[in-house]
Amino acid sequence: MEAICVKLDKGIMKEINEIAKEFHYTTRTDFIREAIRSKIEELQKKRALKNLEKYFGASKVKTTDEDLERIREEVGNEYKKKFGLK
């Protein structure tokens, strides 16, 4: 494991200390590691959704705007479920 040094404002450190204590983190480092993992996971989901947008294009079959909107909503809801988004 590699070490990094990060300087944070006193206000942020106070929040970290309070949250770490409230949610029973062993150390601030454990909290920060988990926060970083969560952020990476969030960004990976955004990247995956962005990549999926590349594959959506114009339909070769004539469809109404209402049909397209319904399909987009259905597909969006499926991916929200799949990636645990709300």
N, CA, C and O of each residue as an XYZ file, in Angstrom:
344
protein
N       0.845     -1.165      0.000
C       0.000      0.000      0.000
C       0.896      1.235      0.000
O       1.912      1.279      0.693
N       0.508      2.225     -0.780
C       1.273      3.462     -0.832
C       0.652      4.502      0.086
O      -0.552      4.476      0.339
N       1.459      5.402      0.576
C       0.984      6.483      1.433
C       0.954      7.776      0.635
O       1.806      8.015     -0.221
N      -0.048      8.614      0.932
C      -0.111      9.952      0.343
C      -0.338     10.943      1.473
O      -0.814     10.590      2.552
N       0.009     12.167      1.203
C      -0.184     13.229      2.186
C      -1.181     14.227      1.598
O      -1.010     14.711      0.479
N      -2.215     14.522      2.368
C      -3.248     15.441      1.911
C      -3.471     16.490      2.996
O      -3.622     16.165      4.174
N      -3.490     17.736      2.581
C      -3.783     18.805      3.519
C      -5.252     19.177      3.391
O      -5.741     19.410      2.286
N      -5.966     19.235      4.529
C      -7.381     19.547      4.533
C      -7.667     20.706      5.481
O      -6.971     20.895      6.479
N      -8.686     21.465      5.159
C      -9.108     22.560      6.043
C      -9.563     22.006      7.395
O      -9.976     20.851      7.496
N      -9.482     22.830      8.411
C      -9.903     22.409      9.746
C     -11.372     22.007      9.768
O     -11.753     21.076     10.478
N     -12.197     22.706      8.994
C     -13.624     22.392      8.955
C     -13.895     20.994      8.407
O     -14.740     20.264      8.924
N     -13.171     20.637      7.361
C     -13.332     19.303      6.782
C     -12.831     18.245      7.757
O     -13.456     17.196      7.910
N     -11.724     18.511      8.406
C     -11.199     17.557      9.384
C     -12.175     17.368     10.540
O     -12.345     16.259     11.045
N     -12.803     18.443     10.946
C     -13.791     18.343     12.027
C     -14.951     17.441     11.589
O     -15.400     16.582     12.348
N     -15.431     17.646     10.352
C     -16.518     16.807      9.819
C     -16.090     15.339      9.749
O     -16.846     14.447     10.135
N     -14.889     15.098      9.261
C     -14.381     13.729      9.170
C     -14.325     13.090     10.551
O     -14.754     11.950     10.731
N     -13.802     13.819     11.515
C     -13.716     13.288     12.881
C     -15.092     12.945     13.435
O     -15.276     11.887     14.036
N     -16.062     13.841     13.231
C     -17.411     13.613     13.752
C     -18.065     12.412     13.075
O     -18.645     11.556     13.742
N     -17.970     12.355     11.755
C     -18.592     11.256     11.015
C     -17.905      9.931     11.342
O     -18.572      8.917     11.549
N     -16.584      9.940     11.387
C     -15.850      8.714     11.702
C     -16.251      8.179     13.073
O     -16.407      6.972     13.257
N     -16.412      9.072     14.017
C     -16.808      8.659     15.366
C     -18.258      8.156     15.365
O     -18.556      7.102     15.925
N     -19.150      8.918     14.733
C     -20.571      8.568     14.713
C     -20.821      7.217     14.058
O     -21.653      6.441     14.528
N     -20.102      6.932     12.967
C     -20.331      5.705     12.222
C     -19.304      4.617     12.554
O     -19.164      3.638     11.821
N     -18.598      4.800     13.657
C     -17.715      3.779     14.243
C     -16.588      3.330     13.321
O     -16.285      2.140     13.232
N     -15.973      4.283     12.641
C     -14.771      3.962     11.885
C     -13.629      3.831     12.877
O     -13.542      4.592     13.841
N     -12.757      2.866     12.639
C     -11.635      2.654     13.537
C     -10.704      3.860     13.531
O     -10.232      4.308     14.576
N     -10.450      4.375     12.323
C      -9.572      5.539     12.186
C     -10.114      6.462     11.100
O     -10.980      6.084     10.311
N      -9.584      7.677     11.083
C      -9.944      8.591     10.001
C      -9.486      8.034      8.659
O     -10.145      8.230      7.638
N      -8.368      7.348      8.667
C      -7.835      6.763      7.439
C      -8.827      5.767      6.842
O      -9.026      5.738      5.627
N      -9.448      4.953      7.693
C     -10.458      4.006      7.201
C     -11.610      4.744      6.537
O     -12.089      4.339      5.478
N     -12.050      5.826      7.162
C     -13.134      6.621      6.581
C     -12.722      7.197      5.231
O     -13.480      7.121      4.264
N     -11.531      7.768      5.164
C     -11.052      8.391      3.929
C     -10.891      7.352      2.828
O     -11.250      7.610      1.679
N     -10.352      6.173      3.165
C     -10.226      5.110      2.158
C     -11.588      4.734      1.584
O     -11.751      4.609      0.370
N     -12.567      4.557      2.476
C     -13.902      4.187      2.015
C     -14.533      5.297      1.173
O     -15.214      5.020      0.185
N     -14.307      6.540      1.562
C     -14.841      7.673      0.800
C     -14.236      7.699     -0.610
O     -14.941      7.961     -1.585
N     -12.959      7.433     -0.712
C     -12.293      7.411     -2.010
C     -12.831      6.258     -2.852
O     -13.107      6.433     -4.039
N     -12.981      5.081     -2.245
C     -13.535      3.935     -2.984
C     -14.937      4.249     -3.501
O     -15.269      3.930     -4.642
N     -15.751      4.871     -2.663
C     -17.121      5.221     -3.061
C     -17.123      6.196     -4.228
O     -17.906      6.047     -5.166
N     -16.245      7.194     -4.173
C     -16.166      8.180     -5.252
C     -15.706      7.519     -6.551
O     -16.240      7.817     -7.619
N     -14.730      6.634     -6.468
C     -14.258      5.931     -7.662
C     -15.396      5.103     -8.262
O     -15.593      5.111     -9.477
N     -16.139      4.397     -7.425
C     -17.259      3.592     -7.902
C     -18.319      4.469     -8.572
O     -18.853      4.110     -9.621
N     -18.617      5.613     -7.967
C     -19.592      6.550     -8.545
C     -19.137      7.019     -9.933
O     -19.932      7.049    -10.872
N     -17.881      7.375    -10.054
C     -17.356      7.856    -11.331
C     -17.297      6.740    -12.374
O     -17.498      6.991    -13.562
N     -17.022      5.514    -11.938
C     -17.025      4.391    -12.874
C     -18.434      4.159    -13.426
O     -18.593      3.854    -14.607
N     -19.453      4.302    -12.578
C     -20.835      4.173    -13.033
C     -21.172      5.264    -14.042
O     -21.805      4.998    -15.063
N     -20.745      6.497    -13.751
C     -20.984      7.599    -14.686
C     -20.299      7.320    -16.023
O     -20.872      7.569    -17.083
N     -19.072      6.803    -15.968
C     -18.326      6.484    -17.180
C     -19.058      5.405    -17.986
O     -19.167      5.502    -19.209
N     -19.552      4.386    -17.298
C     -20.269      3.301    -17.978
C     -21.526      3.833    -18.655
O     -21.820      3.478    -19.797
N     -22.271      4.687    -17.948
C     -23.483      5.258    -18.532
C     -23.147      6.154    -19.724
O     -23.867      6.163    -20.722
N     -22.061      6.900    -19.619
C     -21.638      7.758    -20.720
C     -21.258      6.923    -21.942
O     -21.587      7.281    -23.073
N     -20.561      5.804    -21.706
C     -20.190      4.914    -22.804
C     -21.417      4.283    -23.444
O     -21.437      4.058    -24.654
N     -22.434      3.996    -22.653
C     -23.664      3.424    -23.200
C     -24.364      4.394    -24.136
O     -24.995      3.979    -25.107
N     -24.256      5.683    -23.848
C     -24.898      6.693    -24.689
C     -24.402      6.624    -26.135
O     -25.131      6.980    -27.061
N     -23.183      6.173    -26.324
C     -22.619      6.074    -27.671
C     -23.404      5.092    -28.539
O     -23.455      5.227    -29.762
N     -24.014      4.102    -27.885
C     -24.688      3.043    -28.616
C     -26.154      3.330    -28.899
O     -26.825      2.534    -29.556
N     -26.654      4.449    -28.414
C     -28.032      4.825    -28.686
C     -28.043      5.763    -29.881
O     -27.383      6.802    -29.867
N     -28.776      5.404    -30.893
C     -28.823      6.221    -32.092
C     -30.230      6.264    -32.638
O     -31.182      5.870    -31.965
N     -30.354      6.734    -33.835
C     -31.660      6.844    -34.478
C     -32.174      5.450    -34.825
O     -31.414      4.572    -35.234
N     -33.453      5.272    -34.656
C     -34.100      4.000    -34.966
C     -34.356      3.915    -36.467
O     -34.724      4.906    -37.097
N     -34.157      2.719    -37.039
C     -34.430      2.524    -38.457
C     -35.919      2.323    -38.698
O     -36.397      2.447    -39.826
N     -36.646      2.014    -37.636
C     -38.090      1.814    -37.719
C     -38.771      3.119    -37.316
O     -38.340      3.787    -36.377
N     -39.818      3.471    -38.021
C     -40.539      4.697    -37.682
C     -41.212      4.541    -36.324
O     -42.016      3.633    -36.116
N     -40.877      5.424    -35.421
C     -41.486      5.423    -34.096
C     -41.894      6.838    -33.753
O     -41.342      7.807    -34.275
N     -42.861      6.943    -32.874
C     -43.316      8.265    -32.456
C     -42.408      8.777    -31.346
O     -41.670      8.010    -30.728
N     -42.471     10.067    -31.103
C     -41.716     10.656    -29.998
C     -42.146     10.053    -28.669
O     -41.325      9.859    -27.773
N     -43.430      9.757    -28.545
C     -43.937      9.157    -27.308
C     -43.341      7.764    -27.093
O     -42.971      7.400    -25.977
N     -43.256      6.986    -28.188
C     -42.650      5.658    -28.095
C     -41.185      5.754    -27.677
O     -40.730      5.000    -26.818
N     -40.458      6.671    -28.279
C     -39.044      6.849    -27.939
C     -38.872      7.257    -26.480
O     -37.987      6.747    -25.794
N     -39.699      8.160    -26.009
C     -39.616      8.602    -24.617
C     -39.902      7.445    -23.669
O     -39.210      7.281    -22.664
N     -40.913      6.643    -23.980
C     -41.265      5.487    -23.142
C     -40.112      4.488    -23.111
O     -39.765      3.968    -22.051
N     -39.522      4.222    -24.273
C     -38.405      3.278    -24.351
C     -37.205      3.795    -23.572
O     -36.568      3.041    -22.837
N     -36.894      5.084    -23.732
C     -35.768      5.678    -22.985
C     -35.981      5.543    -21.483
O     -35.056      5.214    -20.741
N     -37.195      5.797    -21.048
C     -37.500      5.710    -19.617
C     -37.355      4.273    -19.121
O     -36.794      4.043    -18.049
N     -37.853      3.309    -19.887
C     -37.739      1.906    -19.499
C     -36.279      1.469    -19.407
O     -35.870      0.844    -18.429
N     -35.505      1.801    -20.425
C     -34.093      1.428    -20.436
C     -33.353      2.129    -19.303
O     -32.532      1.518    -18.618
N     -33.644      3.402    -19.108
C     -33.011      4.147    -18.021
C     -33.304      3.521    -16.676
O     -32.407      3.399    -15.842
N     -34.539      3.124    -16.452
C     -34.909      2.492    -15.187
C     -34.202      1.154    -14.995
O     -33.796      0.815    -13.884
N     -34.056      0.394    -16.082
C     -33.337     -0.871    -15.995
C     -31.884     -0.654    -15.585
O     -31.363     -1.378    -14.737
N     -31.227      0.341    -16.183
C     -29.835      0.610    -15.835
C     -29.699      1.205    -14.446
O     -28.713      0.949    -13.755
N     -30.673      1.991    -14.032
C     -30.641      2.504    -12.661
C     -30.668      1.350    -11.669
O     -29.909      1.339    -10.700
N     -31.541      0.382    -11.913
C     -31.613     -0.789    -11.046
C     -30.287     -1.552    -11.068
O     -29.748     -1.925    -10.026
N     -29.783     -1.770    -12.272
C     -28.563     -2.555    -12.445
C     -27.382     -1.928    -11.706
O     -26.584     -2.639    -11.095
N     -27.269     -0.600    -11.758
C     -26.125      0.086    -11.144
C     -26.454      0.658     -9.765
O     -25.636      1.365     -9.177
N     -27.631      0.361     -9.251
C     -27.991      0.802     -7.910
C     -28.184      2.293     -7.772
O     -27.955      2.850     -6.698
N     -28.606      2.956     -8.846
C     -28.834      4.401     -8.802
C     -30.307      4.667     -8.468
O     -31.165      3.800     -8.636
N     -30.574      5.869     -7.997
C     -31.963      6.211     -7.655
C     -32.564      7.111     -8.690
O     -33.725      7.502     -8.570
